[in-house]
Amino acid sequence: MKYSFHPTAKTELSEAVHYYETCRMGLGAEFAKEVYSTVLRITEFPEAWSPFTKDTRRCLTRRFPYGVIYQIEEGQILIIAVMQLNRKPDYWKKRIM
């Protein structure tokens, strides 16, 4: 199944990669790899995760405290947010289409 990122979710991912890279060289790349691994799991099994809200689902990363929030739309996945789990929980809801 194909996927795409909401523009703001793409920015979130880039900012998180940058943050982790400033913490330790190479950690940002490890984080990006983990997020894309999570996205791959979502594309393979899009309905494996319980609904998070009425129109979204959330898959947690395995190593970092992040969740990938997504919608299934017309046979493809739209990544709504790359959410840091300690952040205000509903900040991304205005992105839902």
C-alpha positions as CSV (number, residue, x, y, z in Angstrom):
1,M,0.0,0.0,0.0
2,K,1.3,3.5,-0.9
3,Y,1.8,6.2,1.8
4,S,2.3,9.9,1.9
5,F,3.0,12.4,4.7
6,H,0.9,15.4,5.6
7,P,3.3,18.3,5.1
8,T,3.3,19.1,8.8
9,A,4.0,15.5,9.7
10,K,7.0,15.6,7.3
11,T,8.3,18.7,9.1
12,E,7.8,17.0,12.5
13,L,9.9,14.1,11.3
14,S,12.6,16.3,10.1
15,E,12.7,18.3,13.3
16,A,12.8,15.2,15.4
17,V,15.7,13.7,13.3
18,H,17.6,17.0,13.8
19,Y,16.9,17.0,17.5
20,Y,18.2,13.4,17.9
21,E,21.2,14.1,15.8
22,T,22.1,17.0,18.1
23,C,21.9,14.6,21.0
24,R,24.3,12.1,19.5
25,M,25.8,11.8,16.1
26,G,24.0,9.1,14.2
27,L,21.0,9.0,16.5
28,G,18.9,11.1,14.1
29,A,19.5,8.5,11.4
30,E,18.5,5.7,13.7
31,F,15.3,7.6,14.6
32,A,14.4,8.1,10.9
33,K,15.1,4.4,10.2
34,E,12.8,3.5,13.1
35,V,10.0,5.7,11.9
36,Y,10.2,4.3,8.4
37,S,10.2,0.8,9.8
38,T,7.0,1.7,11.6
39,V,5.5,3.1,8.4
40,L,6.4,-0.1,6.6
41,R,4.6,-2.1,9.2
42,I,1.6,0.2,8.7
43,T,1.6,-0.2,4.9
44,E,1.8,-4.0,5.3
45,F,-1.0,-4.3,7.9
46,P,-2.9,-1.0,7.9
47,E,-5.8,-2.2,10.0
48,A,-3.7,-4.0,12.6
49,W,-3.8,-1.2,15.1
50,S,-6.9,-0.2,16.9
51,P,-8.7,3.1,16.0
52,F,-7.1,6.0,17.8
53,T,-9.9,8.4,17.0
54,K,-12.9,8.0,14.7
55,D,-10.8,8.4,11.5
56,T,-7.3,7.6,12.6
57,R,-5.1,4.8,13.9
58,R,-1.8,5.0,15.8
59,C,1.2,2.7,15.6
60,L,4.0,3.1,18.2
61,T,7.6,3.0,17.3
62,R,9.6,0.3,19.0
63,R,12.6,2.2,20.3
64,F,11.7,5.9,20.6
65,P,8.7,7.5,22.4
66,Y,6.8,8.3,19.2
67,G,3.6,7.2,17.5
68,V,2.8,7.4,13.9
69,I,-0.8,8.6,13.5
70,Y,-2.4,7.8,10.1
71,Q,-5.6,7.5,8.1
72,I,-6.5,4.9,5.5
73,E,-7.8,6.8,2.5
74,E,-8.8,5.4,-0.9
75,G,-6.3,2.6,-0.7
76,Q,-3.4,4.5,0.6
77,I,-2.0,5.6,4.0
78,L,-1.8,9.3,4.9
79,I,0.6,9.9,7.8
80,I,-1.1,12.7,9.9
81,A,1.6,13.0,12.6
82,V,4.8,11.7,13.9
83,M,3.8,12.3,17.5
84,Q,6.1,12.6,20.5
85,L,4.1,10.7,23.1
86,N,4.8,13.2,25.9
87,R,3.5,16.1,23.9
88,K,0.0,17.6,24.2
89,P,-2.0,14.7,22.9
90,D,-4.5,16.4,20.5
91,Y,-2.3,18.9,18.8
92,W,-2.5,17.2,15.5
93,K,-6.3,16.8,15.2
94,K,-6.8,19.9,13.0
95,R,-4.8,18.0,10.2
96,I,-7.5,15.4,9.8
97,M,-9.2,15.6,6.4
